[in-house]
Amino acid sequence: MNKNQEGEEMTPEQKTRIDSMTQEELCRKWRFAPVGEPLLQGDTGDYFSKRLKEMGGFTPKISKELGW
């Protein structure tokens, strides 16, 4: 079961949003999201992390392009 931070299942909208993001967009969210970002919490966050890894993860090239 996919549950978010509040103990609810990951919404179809959250899954669709994550699935529609590019590798760079996922990396940008991962690096710059504020603490408590719902897409990075609980089972939704686990799915986000899995999706990012499937797309090739955080490459040195993307890291340099994003900066801090």
trRosetta pair geometry for C-beta under 8 A, 3 or more apart (Angstrom, degrees):
i j d omega theta_ij theta_ji phi_ij phi_ji
1 9 6.3 -90 -179 -104 90 96
1 43 7.5 -97 114 -85 58 171
2 9 5.3 71 81 -160 76 75
2 10 3.8 -49 138 10 123 108
2 15 8.0 53 129 -69 167 116
2 43 4.3 -175 -153 130 61 137
2 44 6.9 89 175 -68 105 60
2 47 6.6 20 -134 -42 127 133
3 7 5.4 -18 -176 -157 127 34
3 8 6.1 144 -149 76 75 19
3 9 5.8 -53 -94 -91 53 39
3 10 7.1 -106 -67 -32 5 69
3 42 5.8 -88 104 167 72 135
3 43 4.9 97 49 8 51 129
4 7 7.4 -43 68 20 59 16
4 8 5.3 -13 38 66 98 78
4 9 7.2 38 -8 119 84 13
4 10 5.6 120 -57 -90 90 58
4 11 7.5 -10 -34 -12 137 80
4 14 7.2 152 -83 -30 128 173
4 38 6.3 10 -168 -167 129 95
4 41 6.2 61 -173 93 76 102
4 42 5.0 133 -164 64 30 140
4 43 6.6 -91 -75 50 37 85
4 44 4.7 19 -108 -15 86 123
5 36 7.7 54 -116 -157 171 71
5 38 6.3 -113 7 -126 122 71
5 41 3.8 -7 -62 137 111 140
5 42 4.8 -158 -68 -17 48 121
5 44 7.6 -59 -23 30 75 117
8 11 7.7 19 124 -54 115 84
10 14 5.1 -113 -175 76 87 132
10 15 5.9 94 134 -52 117 95
10 43 5.7 -115 -42 101 112 104
10 44 4.5 148 -111 -84 109 87
10 47 6.4 36 -106 6 169 149
11 14 4.6 101 57 1 82 99
11 15 7.2 -150 95 -1 47 84
12 15 5.7 -56 -149 40 36 111
12 16 6.0 38 153 -21 69 107
13 16 5.7 -53 -143 38 30 112
13 17 6.2 33 155 -22 64 106
14 17 5.7 -54 -148 34 29 113
14 18 6.4 26 156 -15 64 106
14 38 7.1 -103 -112 128 128 109
14 39 6.3 -178 -154 -104 100 78
14 44 5.3 -47 156 -136 146 126
15 18 5.9 -56 -148 39 30 108
15 19 6.0 26 156 -16 66 112
15 47 6.9 -54 -109 147 81 155
16 19 5.8 -59 -142 42 28 110
16 20 6.1 22 159 -19 64 112
17 20 6.0 -64 -147 37 25 107
17 21 6.8 34 154 -35 61 103
17 39 7.0 -98 101 -103 126 128
18 21 6.0 -51 -156 15 32 115
18 26 7.6 63 -155 -104 73 104
18 39 6.4 162 -76 -154 101 113
18 44 7.8 -172 -45 -173 142 83
18 47 6.3 90 112 121 170 105
18 48 5.4 -121 -127 -99 131 73
18 51 5.4 140 158 24 110 168
19 51 6.9 -122 -89 -131 53 143
21 25 4.1 -133 -165 95 95 124
21 26 5.0 123 122 -58 126 79
21 29 7.1 -34 -154 -6 158 137
21 51 7.8 85 61 131 106 135
22 25 4.6 97 49 7 76 103
22 26 7.0 -136 94 -5 40 86
22 55 7.8 151 176 -170 44 150
23 26 5.8 -54 -150 35 30 112
23 27 6.4 28 153 -17 64 107
23 52 7.3 109 -139 -144 68 65
23 55 4.2 -168 -92 143 95 126
23 56 5.6 -2 -128 50 145 106
23 59 8.0 32 152 1 132 108
23 62 6.9 -109 130 -87 101 151
24 27 5.7 -55 -147 38 32 111
24 28 6.2 36 153 -23 66 105
24 62 5.7 -157 -108 -134 74 114
24 65 7.4 -45 -133 91 116 138
24 66 7.7 176 -160 -65 85 106
25 28 5.6 -50 -144 34 32 113
25 29 6.4 32 155 -18 64 104
26 29 5.9 -56 -151 37 29 110
26 30 6.2 32 151 -23 64 109
26 48 7.1 171 -148 -174 102 85
26 51 6.6 -148 -117 108 147 102
26 52 4.5 -176 150 -99 137 94
26 55 6.5 123 28 52 151 147
27 30 5.5 -53 -146 35 32 115
27 31 6.2 22 159 -13 66 109
27 52 7.0 127 -68 -144 63 118
27 58 5.2 130 -122 -110 111 81
27 62 4.9 55 80 150 175 136
27 63 7.5 -113 -179 -72 135 58
27 66 6.3 -134 125 -47 111 150
28 31 6.1 -62 -146 41 26 104
28 32 5.9 -24 174 23 65 116
28 66 5.9 -167 -96 -120 73 125
29 32 7.0 -79 -127 55 18 80
29 33 5.1 35 180 -52 64 113
29 37 7.2 168 179 164 94 158
29 39 6.5 -33 168 89 140 139
29 40 7.4 -176 144 -53 101 113
29 48 7.7 -102 105 -166 131 131
30 33 6.8 -15 -105 4 10 112
30 40 7.1 137 -114 -101 58 128
30 48 7.7 166 -82 147 93 117
30 52 6.5 59 -56 -105 141 159
30 58 7.0 -112 84 -76 150 121
31 66 5.8 105 49 146 162 148
31 68 7.8 -125 175 -118 123 54
32 66 7.8 -143 -31 -178 113 120
33 37 3.7 -27 169 -40 127 159
33 39 7.2 -125 -122 60 155 103
33 40 5.7 146 91 -9 157 141
34 37 5.8 131 62 -56 62 91
36 41 7.0 9 -159 -63 42 132
37 40 4.5 49 82 23 104 109
37 41 6.9 179 86 -25 51 94
38 41 5.6 -61 -141 27 36 117
38 44 6.5 1 156 89 72 154
39 44 5.9 -109 -142 143 36 116
39 45 6.9 109 135 -86 41 64
39 48 5.4 103 159 -79 85 144
40 44 7.6 -43 -17 105 9 92
40 45 4.3 55 179 -113 35 106
40 48 5.9 -82 -97 64 56 159
41 44 6.1 25 69 60 63 105
41 45 4.9 140 22 -33 9 121
42 45 5.7 117 50 16 36 100
42 46 7.2 -66 133 -5 40 96
43 46 5.2 -45 -147 32 41 117
43 47 6.4 43 152 -19 66 100
44 47 5.7 -52 -153 36 32 111
44 48 6.4 39 146 -23 64 104
45 48 5.2 -47 -145 33 36 117
45 49 6.3 37 155 -19 65 103
46 49 5.8 -53 -149 36 30 112
46 50 6.4 32 151 -20 64 106
47 50 5.6 -53 -146 36 33 113
47 51 6.2 34 154 -20 66 106
48 51 5.9 -58 -150 36 27 111
48 52 6.4 28 153 -19 63 107
49 52 5.7 -53 -148 35 30 112
49 53 6.5 30 154 -17 64 105
50 53 5.8 -57 -152 37 30 111
50 54 6.4 32 151 -21 65 107
51 54 5.6 -53 -148 34 32 114
51 55 6.5 23 155 -14 64 108
52 55 5.9 -63 -151 40 30 106
52 57 6.0 72 142 -110 86 44
52 58 7.3 12 167 -42 121 77
53 56 7.9 172 -175 36 28 9
53 57 5.3 22 -117 -73 50 89
56 59 6.3 -10 139 -47 109 111
58 62 6.1 -125 -157 78 56 123
58 63 5.9 69 168 -62 97 101
59 62 4.7 93 55 9 84 99
59 63 6.8 -144 94 -6 43 89
60 63 5.4 -56 -145 38 32 116
60 64 6.3 31 158 -19 67 105
61 64 6.0 -57 -150 36 27 108
61 65 6.4 25 153 -18 63 109
62 65 5.6 -57 -147 38 33 112
62 66 6.2 26 158 -16 68 109
63 66 6.1 -61 -146 39 26 106
64 67 7.3 24 -178 -67 33 59
